[in-house]
């Protein structure tokens, strides 16, 4: 469905303005699909992002700054997200013996198991992305990477 229909705006100042609004709108739309899927697992997209990052570094623990650097939404409060995940038993947070200011964060077995459950449903969530071909996905990735460079 065209962006004009979704946001009920017939005209844009330029094609560049239209693409910017379309990217923002589509990003929000994908976020809401992802949030709805993750809700049944009791986590938010931001918490999922932290768990994915920690799974990627496993078994090596990470510091808070390293996690923040890799997050999709850099404005997320990583400290709060890690604390919520710790309360759920999905991550460990250990103060380093050699440097009391350093806190090592790692994913727990429970966190790994949750991600495995989430991954099982991922094909259903990714059906949305199946609307575009592999060639289109590569081209879209190239264009988005170019936009950020």
Phi and psi in radians as a Rosetta constraint file:
Dihedral C 1 N 2 CA 2 C 2 CIRCULARHARMONIC -1.109 0.35
Dihedral N 2 CA 2 C 2 N 3 CIRCULARHARMONIC 2.578 0.35
Dihedral C 2 N 3 CA 3 C 3 CIRCULARHARMONIC -1.007 0.35
Dihedral N 3 CA 3 C 3 N 4 CIRCULARHARMONIC -0.588 0.35
Dihedral C 3 N 4 CA 4 C 4 CIRCULARHARMONIC -0.998 0.35
Dihedral N 4 CA 4 C 4 N 5 CIRCULARHARMONIC -0.701 0.35
Dihedral C 4 N 5 CA 5 C 5 CIRCULARHARMONIC -1.237 0.35
Dihedral N 5 CA 5 C 5 N 6 CIRCULARHARMONIC -0.789 0.35
Dihedral C 5 N 6 CA 6 C 6 CIRCULARHARMONIC -1.103 0.35
Dihedral N 6 CA 6 C 6 N 7 CIRCULARHARMONIC -0.683 0.35
Dihedral C 6 N 7 CA 7 C 7 CIRCULARHARMONIC -1.838 0.35
Dihedral N 7 CA 7 C 7 N 8 CIRCULARHARMONIC 0.086 0.35
Dihedral C 7 N 8 CA 8 C 8 CIRCULARHARMONIC 0.944 0.35
Dihedral N 8 CA 8 C 8 N 9 CIRCULARHARMONIC 0.902 0.35
Dihedral C 8 N 9 CA 9 C 9 CIRCULARHARMONIC -2.320 0.35
Dihedral N 9 CA 9 C 9 N 10 CIRCULARHARMONIC 2.098 0.35
Dihedral C 9 N 10 CA 10 C 10 CIRCULARHARMONIC -1.438 0.35
Dihedral N 10 CA 10 C 10 N 11 CIRCULARHARMONIC -0.513 0.35
Dihedral C 10 N 11 CA 11 C 11 CIRCULARHARMONIC -2.305 0.35
Dihedral N 11 CA 11 C 11 N 12 CIRCULARHARMONIC 2.539 0.35
Dihedral C 11 N 12 CA 12 C 12 CIRCULARHARMONIC -2.136 0.35
Dihedral N 12 CA 12 C 12 N 13 CIRCULARHARMONIC 2.729 0.35
Dihedral C 12 N 13 CA 13 C 13 CIRCULARHARMONIC -1.128 0.35
Dihedral N 13 CA 13 C 13 N 14 CIRCULARHARMONIC -0.543 0.35
Dihedral C 13 N 14 CA 14 C 14 CIRCULARHARMONIC -2.830 0.35
Dihedral N 14 CA 14 C 14 N 15 CIRCULARHARMONIC 2.930 0.35
Dihedral C 14 N 15 CA 15 C 15 CIRCULARHARMONIC -1.144 0.35
Dihedral N 15 CA 15 C 15 N 16 CIRCULARHARMONIC -0.548 0.35
Dihedral C 15 N 16 CA 16 C 16 CIRCULARHARMONIC -1.177 0.35
Dihedral N 16 CA 16 C 16 N 17 CIRCULARHARMONIC -0.698 0.35
Dihedral C 16 N 17 CA 17 C 17 CIRCULARHARMONIC -1.126 0.35
Dihedral N 17 CA 17 C 17 N 18 CIRCULARHARMONIC -0.729 0.35
Dihedral C 17 N 18 CA 18 C 18 CIRCULARHARMONIC -1.074 0.35
Dihedral N 18 CA 18 C 18 N 19 CIRCULARHARMONIC -0.774 0.35
Dihedral C 18 N 19 CA 19 C 19 CIRCULARHARMONIC -1.163 0.35
Dihedral N 19 CA 19 C 19 N 20 CIRCULARHARMONIC -0.653 0.35
Dihedral C 19 N 20 CA 20 C 20 CIRCULARHARMONIC -1.090 0.35
Dihedral N 20 CA 20 C 20 N 21 CIRCULARHARMONIC -0.816 0.35
Dihedral C 20 N 21 CA 21 C 21 CIRCULARHARMONIC -1.144 0.35
Dihedral N 21 CA 21 C 21 N 22 CIRCULARHARMONIC -0.686 0.35
Dihedral C 21 N 22 CA 22 C 22 CIRCULARHARMONIC -1.111 0.35
Dihedral N 22 CA 22 C 22 N 23 CIRCULARHARMONIC -0.715 0.35
Dihedral C 22 N 23 CA 23 C 23 CIRCULARHARMONIC -1.136 0.35
Dihedral N 23 CA 23 C 23 N 24 CIRCULARHARMONIC -0.801 0.35
Dihedral C 23 N 24 CA 24 C 24 CIRCULARHARMONIC -1.081 0.35
Dihedral N 24 CA 24 C 24 N 25 CIRCULARHARMONIC -0.793 0.35
Dihedral C 24 N 25 CA 25 C 25 CIRCULARHARMONIC -1.126 0.35
Dihedral N 25 CA 25 C 25 N 26 CIRCULARHARMONIC -0.796 0.35
Dihedral C 25 N 26 CA 26 C 26 CIRCULARHARMONIC -1.159 0.35
Dihedral N 26 CA 26 C 26 N 27 CIRCULARHARMONIC -0.662 0.35
Dihedral C 26 N 27 CA 27 C 27 CIRCULARHARMONIC -1.052 0.35
Dihedral N 27 CA 27 C 27 N 28 CIRCULARHARMONIC -0.764 0.35
Dihedral C 27 N 28 CA 28 C 28 CIRCULARHARMONIC -1.143 0.35
Dihedral N 28 CA 28 C 28 N 29 CIRCULARHARMONIC -0.712 0.35
Dihedral C 28 N 29 CA 29 C 29 CIRCULARHARMONIC -1.072 0.35
Dihedral N 29 CA 29 C 29 N 30 CIRCULARHARMONIC -0.818 0.35
Dihedral C 29 N 30 CA 30 C 30 CIRCULARHARMONIC -1.130 0.35
Dihedral N 30 CA 30 C 30 N 31 CIRCULARHARMONIC -0.688 0.35
Dihedral C 30 N 31 CA 31 C 31 CIRCULARHARMONIC -1.010 0.35
Dihedral N 31 CA 31 C 31 N 32 CIRCULARHARMONIC -0.791 0.35
Dihedral C 31 N 32 CA 32 C 32 CIRCULARHARMONIC -1.171 0.35
Dihedral N 32 CA 32 C 32 N 33 CIRCULARHARMONIC -0.628 0.35
Dihedral C 32 N 33 CA 33 C 33 CIRCULARHARMONIC -1.112 0.35
Dihedral N 33 CA 33 C 33 N 34 CIRCULARHARMONIC -0.820 0.35
Dihedral C 33 N 34 CA 34 C 34 CIRCULARHARMONIC -1.087 0.35
Dihedral N 34 CA 34 C 34 N 35 CIRCULARHARMONIC -0.773 0.35
Dihedral C 34 N 35 CA 35 C 35 CIRCULARHARMONIC -1.077 0.35
Dihedral N 35 CA 35 C 35 N 36 CIRCULARHARMONIC -0.718 0.35
Dihedral C 35 N 36 CA 36 C 36 CIRCULARHARMONIC -1.111 0.35
Dihedral N 36 CA 36 C 36 N 37 CIRCULARHARMONIC -0.707 0.35
Dihedral C 36 N 37 CA 37 C 37 CIRCULARHARMONIC -1.174 0.35
Dihedral N 37 CA 37 C 37 N 38 CIRCULARHARMONIC -0.774 0.35
Dihedral C 37 N 38 CA 38 C 38 CIRCULARHARMONIC -1.270 0.35
Dihedral N 38 CA 38 C 38 N 39 CIRCULARHARMONIC -0.402 0.35
Dihedral C 38 N 39 CA 39 C 39 CIRCULARHARMONIC -0.993 0.35
Dihedral N 39 CA 39 C 39 N 40 CIRCULARHARMONIC -0.661 0.35
Dihedral C 39 N 40 CA 40 C 40 CIRCULARHARMONIC -1.203 0.35
Dihedral N 40 CA 40 C 40 N 41 CIRCULARHARMONIC -0.229 0.35
Dihedral C 40 N 41 CA 41 C 41 CIRCULARHARMONIC -1.737 0.35
Dihedral N 41 CA 41 C 41 N 42 CIRCULARHARMONIC -0.006 0.35
Dihedral C 41 N 42 CA 42 C 42 CIRCULARHARMONIC 1.348 0.35
Dihedral N 42 CA 42 C 42 N 43 CIRCULARHARMONIC 0.405 0.35
Dihedral C 42 N 43 CA 43 C 43 CIRCULARHARMONIC -2.330 0.35
Dihedral N 43 CA 43 C 43 N 44 CIRCULARHARMONIC 2.813 0.35
Dihedral C 43 N 44 CA 44 C 44 CIRCULARHARMONIC -1.665 0.35
Dihedral N 44 CA 44 C 44 N 45 CIRCULARHARMONIC 2.871 0.35
Dihedral C 44 N 45 CA 45 C 45 CIRCULARHARMONIC -1.001 0.35
Dihedral N 45 CA 45 C 45 N 46 CIRCULARHARMONIC -0.631 0.35
Dihedral C 45 N 46 CA 46 C 46 CIRCULARHARMONIC -1.172 0.35
Dihedral N 46 CA 46 C 46 N 47 CIRCULARHARMONIC -0.713 0.35
Dihedral C 46 N 47 CA 47 C 47 CIRCULARHARMONIC -1.164 0.35
Dihedral N 47 CA 47 C 47 N 48 CIRCULARHARMONIC -0.685 0.35
Dihedral C 47 N 48 CA 48 C 48 CIRCULARHARMONIC -1.046 0.35
Dihedral N 48 CA 48 C 48 N 49 CIRCULARHARMONIC -0.734 0.35
Dihedral C 48 N 49 CA 49 C 49 CIRCULARHARMONIC -1.052 0.35
Dihedral N 49 CA 49 C 49 N 50 CIRCULARHARMONIC -0.767 0.35
Dihedral C 49 N 50 CA 50 C 50 CIRCULARHARMONIC -1.101 0.35
Dihedral N 50 CA 50 C 50 N 51 CIRCULARHARMONIC -0.775 0.35
Dihedral C 50 N 51 CA 51 C 51 CIRCULARHARMONIC -1.084 0.35
Dihedral N 51 CA 51 C 51 N 52 CIRCULARHARMONIC -0.724 0.35
Dihedral C 51 N 52 CA 52 C 52 CIRCULARHARMONIC -1.080 0.35
Dihedral N 52 CA 52 C 52 N 53 CIRCULARHARMONIC -0.745 0.35
Dihedral C 52 N 53 CA 53 C 53 CIRCULARHARMONIC -1.080 0.35
Dihedral N 53 CA 53 C 53 N 54 CIRCULARHARMONIC -0.802 0.35
Dihedral C 53 N 54 CA 54 C 54 CIRCULARHARMONIC -1.163 0.35
Dihedral N 54 CA 54 C 54 N 55 CIRCULARHARMONIC -0.646 0.35
Dihedral C 54 N 55 CA 55 C 55 CIRCULARHARMONIC -1.095 0.35
Dihedral N 55 CA 55 C 55 N 56 CIRCULARHARMONIC -0.659 0.35
Dihedral C 55 N 56 CA 56 C 56 CIRCULARHARMONIC -1.153 0.35
Dihedral N 56 CA 56 C 56 N 57 CIRCULARHARMONIC -0.481 0.35
Dihedral C 56 N 57 CA 57 C 57 CIRCULARHARMONIC -1.697 0.35
Dihedral N 57 CA 57 C 57 N 58 CIRCULARHARMONIC -0.143 0.35
Dihedral C 57 N 58 CA 58 C 58 CIRCULARHARMONIC -1.011 0.35
Dihedral N 58 CA 58 C 58 N 59 CIRCULARHARMONIC 2.363 0.35
Dihedral C 58 N 59 CA 59 C 59 CIRCULARHARMONIC -1.606 0.35
Dihedral N 59 CA 59 C 59 N 60 CIRCULARHARMONIC 0.027 0.35
Dihedral C 59 N 60 CA 60 C 60 CIRCULARHARMONIC -1.295 0.35
Dihedral N 60 CA 60 C 60 N 61 CIRCULARHARMONIC 2.177 0.35
Dihedral C 60 N 61 CA 61 C 61 CIRCULARHARMONIC -1.245 0.35
Dihedral N 61 CA 61 C 61 N 62 CIRCULARHARMONIC 2.854 0.35
Dihedral C 61 N 62 CA 62 C 62 CIRCULARHARMONIC -2.186 0.35
Dihedral N 62 CA 62 C 62 N 63 CIRCULARHARMONIC 2.725 0.35
Dihedral C 62 N 63 CA 63 C 63 CIRCULARHARMONIC -1.583 0.35
Dihedral N 63 CA 63 C 63 N 64 CIRCULARHARMONIC 2.772 0.35
Dihedral C 63 N 64 CA 64 C 64 CIRCULARHARMONIC -0.945 0.35
Dihedral N 64 CA 64 C 64 N 65 CIRCULARHARMONIC -0.770 0.35
Dihedral C 64 N 65 CA 65 C 65 CIRCULARHARMONIC -1.089 0.35
Dihedral N 65 CA 65 C 65 N 66 CIRCULARHARMONIC -0.627 0.35
Dihedral C 65 N 66 CA 66 C 66 CIRCULARHARMONIC -1.173 0.35
Dihedral N 66 CA 66 C 66 N 67 CIRCULARHARMONIC -0.706 0.35
Dihedral C 66 N 67 CA 67 C 67 CIRCULARHARMONIC -1.136 0.35
Dihedral N 67 CA 67 C 67 N 68 CIRCULARHARMONIC -0.839 0.35
Dihedral C 67 N 68 CA 68 C 68 CIRCULARHARMONIC -0.989 0.35
Dihedral N 68 CA 68 C 68 N 69 CIRCULARHARMONIC -0.727 0.35
Dihedral C 68 N 69 CA 69 C 69 CIRCULARHARMONIC -1.063 0.35
Dihedral N 69 CA 69 C 69 N 70 CIRCULARHARMONIC -0.558 0.35
Dihedral C 69 N 70 CA 70 C 70 CIRCULARHARMONIC -1.641 0.35
Dihedral N 70 CA 70 C 70 N 71 CIRCULARHARMONIC -0.128 0.35
Dihedral C 70 N 71 CA 71 C 71 CIRCULARHARMONIC -1.197 0.35
Dihedral N 71 CA 71 C 71 N 72 CIRCULARHARMONIC 2.599 0.35
Dihedral C 71 N 72 CA 72 C 72 CIRCULARHARMONIC -1.161 0.35
Dihedral N 72 CA 72 C 72 N 73 CIRCULARHARMONIC -0.844 0.35
Dihedral C 72 N 73 CA 73 C 73 CIRCULARHARMONIC -1.766 0.35
Dihedral N 73 CA 73 C 73 N 74 CIRCULARHARMONIC 1.748 0.35
Dihedral C 73 N 74 CA 74 C 74 CIRCULARHARMONIC -1.156 0.35
Dihedral N 74 CA 74 C 74 N 75 CIRCULARHARMONIC -0.314 0.35
Dihedral C 74 N 75 CA 75 C 75 CIRCULARHARMONIC -1.502 0.35
Dihedral N 75 CA 75 C 75 N 76 CIRCULARHARMONIC -0.063 0.35
Dihedral C 75 N 76 CA 76 C 76 CIRCULARHARMONIC -1.124 0.35
Dihedral N 76 CA 76 C 76 N 77 CIRCULARHARMONIC 2.551 0.35
Dihedral C 76 N 77 CA 77 C 77 CIRCULARHARMONIC -1.461 0.35
Dihedral N 77 CA 77 C 77 N 78 CIRCULARHARMONIC 1.620 0.35
Dihedral C 77 N 78 CA 78 C 78 CIRCULARHARMONIC -1.096 0.35
Dihedral N 78 CA 78 C 78 N 79 CIRCULARHARMONIC -0.653 0.35
Dihedral C 78 N 79 CA 79 C 79 CIRCULARHARMONIC -1.026 0.35
Dihedral N 79 CA 79 C 79 N 80 CIRCULARHARMONIC -0.820 0.35
Dihedral C 79 N 80 CA 80 C 80 CIRCULARHARMONIC -1.148 0.35
Dihedral N 80 CA 80 C 80 N 81 CIRCULARHARMONIC -0.714 0.35
Dihedral C 80 N 81 CA 81 C 81 CIRCULARHARMONIC -1.087 0.35
Dihedral N 81 CA 81 C 81 N 82 CIRCULARHARMONIC -0.774 0.35
Dihedral C 81 N 82 CA 82 C 82 CIRCULARHARMONIC -1.125 0.35
Dihedral N 82 CA 82 C 82 N 83 CIRCULARHARMONIC -0.703 0.35
Dihedral C 82 N 83 CA 83 C 83 CIRCULARHARMONIC -1.087 0.35
Dihedral N 83 CA 83 C 83 N 84 CIRCULARHARMONIC -0.763 0.35
Dihedral C 83 N 84 CA 84 C 84 CIRCULARHARMONIC -1.092 0.35
Dihedral N 84 CA 84 C 84 N 85 CIRCULARHARMONIC -0.726 0.35
Dihedral C 84 N 85 CA 85 C 85 CIRCULARHARMONIC -1.176 0.35
Dihedral N 85 CA 85 C 85 N 86 CIRCULARHARMONIC -0.609 0.35
Dihedral C 85 N 86 CA 86 C 86 CIRCULARHARMONIC -1.138 0.35
Dihedral N 86 CA 86 C 86 N 87 CIRCULARHARMONIC -0.762 0.35
Dihedral C 86 N 87 CA 87 C 87 CIRCULARHARMONIC -1.065 0.35
Dihedral N 87 CA 87 C 87 N 88 CIRCULARHARMONIC -0.530 0.35
Dihedral C 87 N 88 CA 88 C 88 CIRCULARHARMONIC -1.500 0.35
Dihedral N 88 CA 88 C 88 N 89 CIRCULARHARMONIC -0.056 0.35
Dihedral C 88 N 89 CA 89 C 89 CIRCULARHARMONIC 1.355 0.35
Dihedral N 89 CA 89 C 89 N 90 CIRCULARHARMONIC 0.331 0.35
Dihedral C 89 N 90 CA 90 C 90 CIRCULARHARMONIC -1.640 0.35
Dihedral N 90 CA 90 C 90 N 91 CIRCULARHARMONIC -0.331 0.35
Dihedral C 90 N 91 CA 91 C 91 CIRCULARHARMONIC -2.401 0.35
Dihedral N 91 CA 91 C 91 N 92 CIRCULARHARMONIC 2.760 0.35
Dihedral C 91 N 92 CA 92 C 92 CIRCULARHARMONIC -1.895 0.35
Dihedral N 92 CA 92 C 92 N 93 CIRCULARHARMONIC 2.533 0.35
Dihedral C 92 N 93 CA 93 C 93 CIRCULARHARMONIC -2.289 0.35
Dihedral N 93 CA 93 C 93 N 94 CIRCULARHARMONIC 2.024 0.35
Dihedral C 93 N 94 CA 94 C 94 CIRCULARHARMONIC -2.216 0.35
Dihedral N 94 CA 94 C 94 N 95 CIRCULARHARMONIC 2.257 0.35
Dihedral C 94 N 95 CA 95 C 95 CIRCULARHARMONIC -1.303 0.35
Dihedral N 95 CA 95 C 95 N 96 CIRCULARHARMONIC 2.299 0.35
Dihedral C 95 N 96 CA 96 C 96 CIRCULARHARMONIC -1.198 0.35
Dihedral N 96 CA 96 C 96 N 97 CIRCULARHARMONIC 2.342 0.35
Dihedral C 96 N 97 CA 97 C 97 CIRCULARHARMONIC -1.170 0.35
Dihedral N 97 CA 97 C 97 N 98 CIRCULARHARMONIC -0.634 0.35
Dihedral C 97 N 98 CA 98 C 98 CIRCULARHARMONIC -1.354 0.35
Dihedral N 98 CA 98 C 98 N 99 CIRCULARHARMONIC -0.507 0.35
Dihedral C 98 N 99 CA 99 C 99 CIRCULARHARMONIC -2.443 0.35
Dihedral N 99 CA 99 C 99 N 100 CIRCULARHARMONIC 1.766 0.35
Dihedral C 99 N 100 CA 100 C 100 CIRCULARHARMONIC -1.100 0.35
Dihedral N 100 CA 100 C 100 N 101 CIRCULARHARMONIC -0.314 0.35
Dihedral C 100 N 101 CA 101 C 101 CIRCULARHARMONIC -1.426 0.35
Dihedral N 101 CA 101 C 101 N 102 CIRCULARHARMONIC -0.286 0.35
Dihedral C 101 N 102 CA 102 C 102 CIRCULARHARMONIC -1.585 0.35
Dihedral N 102 CA 102 C 102 N 103 CIRCULARHARMONIC 2.266 0.35
Dihedral C 102 N 103 CA 103 C 103 CIRCULARHARMONIC -2.077 0.35
Dihedral N 103 CA 103 C 103 N 104 CIRCULARHARMONIC 2.133 0.35
Dihedral C 103 N 104 CA 104 C 104 CIRCULARHARMONIC -1.612 0.35
Dihedral N 104 CA 104 C 104 N 105 CIRCULARHARMONIC 2.279 0.35
Dihedral C 104 N 105 CA 105 C 105 CIRCULARHARMONIC -2.090 0.35
Dihedral N 105 CA 105 C 105 N 106 CIRCULARHARMONIC 2.316 0.35
Dihedral C 105 N 106 CA 106 C 106 CIRCULARHARMONIC -2.487 0.35
Dihedral N 106 CA 106 C 106 N 107 CIRCULARHARMONIC 2.758 0.35
Dihedral C 106 N 107 CA 107 C 107 CIRCULARHARMONIC -1.432 0.35
Dihedral N 107 CA 107 C 107 N 108 CIRCULARHARMONIC 2.474 0.35
Dihedral C 107 N 108 CA 108 C 108 CIRCULARHARMONIC -1.551 0.35
Dihedral N 108 CA 108 C 108 N 109 CIRCULARHARMONIC 2.995 0.35
Dihedral C 108 N 109 CA 109 C 109 CIRCULARHARMONIC -1.040 0.35
Dihedral N 109 CA 109 C 109 N 110 CIRCULARHARMONIC -0.689 0.35
Dihedral C 109 N 110 CA 110 C 110 CIRCULARHARMONIC -1.079 0.35
Dihedral N 110 CA 110 C 110 N 111 CIRCULARHARMONIC -0.705 0.35
Dihedral C 110 N 111 CA 111 C 111 CIRCULARHARMONIC -1.130 0.35
Dihedral N 111 CA 111 C 111 N 112 CIRCULARHARMONIC -0.721 0.35
Dihedral C 111 N 112 CA 112 C 112 CIRCULARHARMONIC -1.082 0.35
Dihedral N 112 CA 112 C 112 N 113 CIRCULARHARMONIC -0.755 0.35
Dihedral C 112 N 113 CA 113 C 113 CIRCULARHARMONIC -1.128 0.35
Dihedral N 113 CA 113 C 113 N 114 CIRCULARHARMONIC -0.693 0.35
Dihedral C 113 N 114 CA 114 C 114 CIRCULARHARMONIC -1.082 0.35
Dihedral N 114 CA 114 C 114 N 115 CIRCULARHARMONIC -0.777 0.35
Dihedral C 114 N 115 CA 115 C 115 CIRCULARHARMONIC -1.092 0.35
Dihedral N 115 CA 115 C 115 N 116 CIRCULARHARMONIC -0.620 0.35
Dihedral C 115 N 116 CA 116 C 116 CIRCULARHARMONIC -1.113 0.35
Dihedral N 116 CA 116 C 116 N 117 CIRCULARHARMONIC -0.723 0.35
Dihedral C 116 N 117 CA 117 C 117 CIRCULARHARMONIC -1.113 0.35
Dihedral N 117 CA 117 C 117 N 118 CIRCULARHARMONIC -0.755 0.35
Dihedral C 117 N 118 CA 118 C 118 CIRCULARHARMONIC -1.090 0.35
Dihedral N 118 CA 118 C 118 N 119 CIRCULARHARMONIC -0.752 0.35
Dihedral C 118 N 119 CA 119 C 119 CIRCULARHARMONIC -1.062 0.35
Dihedral N 119 CA 119 C 119 N 120 CIRCULARHARMONIC -0.582 0.35
Dihedral C 119 N 120 CA 120 C 120 CIRCULARHARMONIC -1.070 0.35
Dihedral N 120 CA 120 C 120 N 121 CIRCULARHARMONIC -0.600 0.35
Dihedral C 120 N 121 CA 121 C 121 CIRCULARHARMONIC -1.563 0.35
Dihedral N 121 CA 121 C 121 N 122 CIRCULARHARMONIC -0.100 0.35
Dihedral C 121 N 122 CA 122 C 122 CIRCULARHARMONIC -0.982 0.35
Dihedral N 122 CA 122 C 122 N 123 CIRCULARHARMONIC -0.709 0.35
Dihedral C 122 N 123 CA 123 C 123 CIRCULARHARMONIC -0.986 0.35
Dihedral N 123 CA 123 C 123 N 124 CIRCULARHARMONIC -0.661 0.35
Dihedral C 123 N 124 CA 124 C 124 CIRCULARHARMONIC -1.136 0.35
Dihedral N 124 CA 124 C 124 N 125 CIRCULARHARMONIC -0.733 0.35
Dihedral C 124 N 125 CA 125 C 125 CIRCULARHARMONIC -1.168 0.35
Dihedral N 125 CA 125 C 125 N 126 CIRCULARHARMONIC -0.654 0.35
Dihedral C 125 N 126 CA 126 C 126 CIRCULARHARMONIC -1.323 0.35
Dihedral N 126 CA 126 C 126 N 127 CIRCULARHARMONIC -0.143 0.35
Dihedral C 126 N 127 CA 127 C 127 CIRCULARHARMONIC -0.927 0.35
Dihedral N 127 CA 127 C 127 N 128 CIRCULARHARMONIC -0.613 0.35
Dihedral C 127 N 128 CA 128 C 128 CIRCULARHARMONIC -0.975 0.35
Dihedral N 128 CA 128 C 128 N 129 CIRCULARHARMONIC -0.732 0.35
Dihedral C 128 N 129 CA 129 C 129 CIRCULARHARMONIC -1.304 0.35
Dihedral N 129 CA 129 C 129 N 130 CIRCULARHARMONIC -0.292 0.35
Dihedral C 129 N 130 CA 130 C 130 CIRCULARHARMONIC -1.206 0.35
Dihedral N 130 CA 130 C 130 N 131 CIRCULARHARMONIC -0.115 0.35
Dihedral C 130 N 131 CA 131 C 131 CIRCULARHARMONIC -1.237 0.35
Dihedral N 131 CA 131 C 131 N 132 CIRCULARHARMONIC -0.308 0.35
Dihedral C 131 N 132 CA 132 C 132 CIRCULARHARMONIC -1.991 0.35
Dihedral N 132 CA 132 C 132 N 133 CIRCULARHARMONIC 2.623 0.35
Dihedral C 132 N 133 CA 133 C 133 CIRCULARHARMONIC -1.313 0.35
Dihedral N 133 CA 133 C 133 N 134 CIRCULARHARMONIC 2.924 0.35
Dihedral C 133 N 134 CA 134 C 134 CIRCULARHARMONIC -1.068 0.35
Dihedral N 134 CA 134 C 134 N 135 CIRCULARHARMONIC -0.696 0.35
Dihedral C 134 N 135 CA 135 C 135 CIRCULARHARMONIC -1.107 0.35
Dihedral N 135 CA 135 C 135 N 136 CIRCULARHARMONIC -0.775 0.35
Dihedral C 135 N 136 CA 136 C 136 CIRCULARHARMONIC -1.115 0.35
Dihedral N 136 CA 136 C 136 N 137 CIRCULARHARMONIC -0.694 0.35
Dihedral C 136 N 137 CA 137 C 137 CIRCULARHARMONIC -1.093 0.35
Dihedral N 137 CA 137 C 137 N 138 CIRCULARHARMONIC -0.753 0.35
Dihedral C 137 N 138 CA 138 C 138 CIRCULARHARMONIC -1.084 0.35
Dihedral N 138 CA 138 C 138 N 139 CIRCULARHARMONIC -0.755 0.35
Dihedral C 138 N 139 CA 139 C 139 CIRCULARHARMONIC -1.167 0.35
Dihedral N 139 CA 139 C 139 N 140 CIRCULARHARMONIC -0.721 0.35
Dihedral C 139 N 140 CA 140 C 140 CIRCULARHARMONIC -1.111 0.35
Dihedral N 140 CA 140 C 140 N 141 CIRCULARHARMONIC -0.737 0.35
Dihedral C 140 N 141 CA 141 C 141 CIRCULARHARMONIC -1.061 0.35
Dihedral N 141 CA 141 C 141 N 142 CIRCULARHARMONIC -0.735 0.35
Dihedral C 141 N 142 CA 142 C 142 CIRCULARHARMONIC -1.079 0.35
Dihedral N 142 CA 142 C 142 N 143 CIRCULARHARMONIC -0.795 0.35
Dihedral C 142 N 143 CA 143 C 143 CIRCULARHARMONIC -1.126 0.35
Dihedral N 143 CA 143 C 143 N 144 CIRCULARHARMONIC -0.788 0.35
Dihedral C 143 N 144 CA 144 C 144 CIRCULARHARMONIC -1.134 0.35
Dihedral N 144 CA 144 C 144 N 145 CIRCULARHARMONIC -0.694 0.35
Dihedral C 144 N 145 CA 145 C 145 CIRCULARHARMONIC -1.082 0.35
Dihedral N 145 CA 145 C 145 N 146 CIRCULARHARMONIC -0.730 0.35
Dihedral C 145 N 146 CA 146 C 146 CIRCULARHARMONIC -1.091 0.35
Dihedral N 146 CA 146 C 146 N 147 CIRCULARHARMONIC -0.718 0.35
Dihedral C 146 N 147 CA 147 C 147 CIRCULARHARMONIC -1.048 0.35
Dihedral N 147 CA 147 C 147 N 148 CIRCULARHARMONIC -0.689 0.35
Dihedral C 147 N 148 CA 148 C 148 CIRCULARHARMONIC -1.443 0.35
Dihedral N 148 CA 148 C 148 N 149 CIRCULARHARMONIC -0.222 0.35
